């Protein structure tokens, strides 16, 4: 039986012309990741298992009927998506391309055998088919907010999304496909990252018109790359730079709420299929107002340096120019990320007539309180102290 299944698997894993063109554009650099390698190969046929019989009371030891391949599961949003899927008794296939340590924090989120790490290469279509072979749900969380020497915005955000959608269409057993984009993604955006995300949305819907597109705003949470970076910069330099005058409007959202929206889209009766949702928090802030909240929580005196956009662009541009011209990797941009600076030249808020959390039956949480409680670790002298409070406060006022 294993031999028959293996032959069926190899026959159905033959590359299509559309996907092969991507492979020729982005050649395979490490053949040890591919499905052809015996360690990472799959003997499963590419047809999905469909809906499994649901068993149990709905907890982590139950069987929800969902077998989900979550691309980008090792990232910020990914860990919360995996946690919520595993909590309801789903099996989660976790494709990873880094070291064995990159996914170990996910193994504890589910019952034995629920979280299945699978090494793959995003430039090898056979390895993608192998990690998608048993799934009936595909969630694409892959994205990058800066470019590297190996991966451009167009490849990570657009080409990979198109490739996954193409393979999912050929798979034949994928019941639900969810593409996570970004709020503000538009072909007219000054940000290359947002333009590539908009192109990815179109490519996915062209291949799979029944796919669900979720467009979350800037994510806030324990591992976020907004408030954490500001707090670290403020503690190190005693100020934070504000691009422009800090008046750009944003609508940050708690990362757990976005993960809940993904699960809600999977659990509905199909009403979310083929639709685009914009997921923003319940409050709109200017960048300056959000920075004030950060300073209030970490209990430091607020100090700002307002940097005009032309000056900020000039500071961030050299990295982009030298990125592919030097023989070594350049540091990861944090505060002065040219693409994010360009994105901040426009407000990023939910559109007036867009589908939102409410249409998924959810109410997003406000940021003040538990969602930003993690910032207390930046307080001087411990969570009960800080530069703006010279004596211990009562537990009732914590954080």
GIKAUR-V5522 format. One line per field, one symbol per residue. phi: phi as a letter, one per 20 degrees, with the letter a starting at -180 (. if undefined). psi: psi as a letter, one per 20 degrees, with the letter a starting at -180 (. if undefined). burial: b if it has 24 or more other C-alpha atoms within 12 Angstrom, else e. A space follows every 50 residues. Layout:
phi: ???
psi: ???
burial: ???
This chain:
phi: .fffffffffffeffefffffffffdffecffeffffgfdfceeffffem efffcneoefeecendddedfnfeeffgfffffffffeneededfbceef efcffefeecfgnfddfcfbcfedfffffffefefdcccddfabebecfe cegfffedffffffffffffgndeecccdedcfnfbfdffefffffffff gffffffcgefdddcffgedrgdfddfffffffffedmbcedfmdmefec cfcfffffffffffffefeofefmddddddffcddegffffffgfffelc ffcccedgggfffffefgfffegdddebfegffdfedgfffffffcfccf ffdffcggfdmccfefffoggdfffffeffnofecrfececfdfffefe
psi: ghgghgggghgijpqqhghhhhhhgnqphniihrihphhjrpjqqiprib orppqajiahjaoiipoponpjhjaghghhggghghhjkqpopnpqibri iijhihhiirrpihonpoproijohhhghgiigiqipppojpqpjqqrhh prghgghgghgggghghhghgijohppppobqpipqijqiphghghhghg gggghhgnhjqpppnqapppahkrkfhgggggghhhijrqpppcjjippr mqqphhhghhhghhhhiajjhipjrpponqriqpqrhghhhggghhgilq pppqopoqghggghhighghgigjiqjqqqqppegmoghhghhiiqqnrp qgjqpahhijkqoqqqhpcghjhhiiiiqpjriiarhioirqrqhhjp.
burial: eeeeeeeebbebbbbeeebeebbeebeeeeeebbbbeeebbbbbbbbbbe eeeeeeeeebebbbbbbbbbbbbbbbbbbbbbbbbbbbbbbbbbbbbeee eebeebbebbbeebbbbbbbbbbbbbbbbbbbbbbbbbbbbbbbbbbbee ebbbbbbbbbbbbbbbbbbbbbbbbbbbbbbbbbbbeebebbbbbbbbbb bbbbbebbbbbbbbbbbbbbbbbbbbbbbbbbbbbeeeebbbbbebbbbb bbbbbbbbbbbbbbbbbeeeebbbbbbbbbbbbbbbbbbbbbbbbbbbbb bbebeeeebeebbeebeebbeebeeeeeeeeebbbbbbbbbbbbbbbbbb eeeebbbeebebebbebbeebbbbbbbbbbeebbbbbeeeeeeeeeeeb
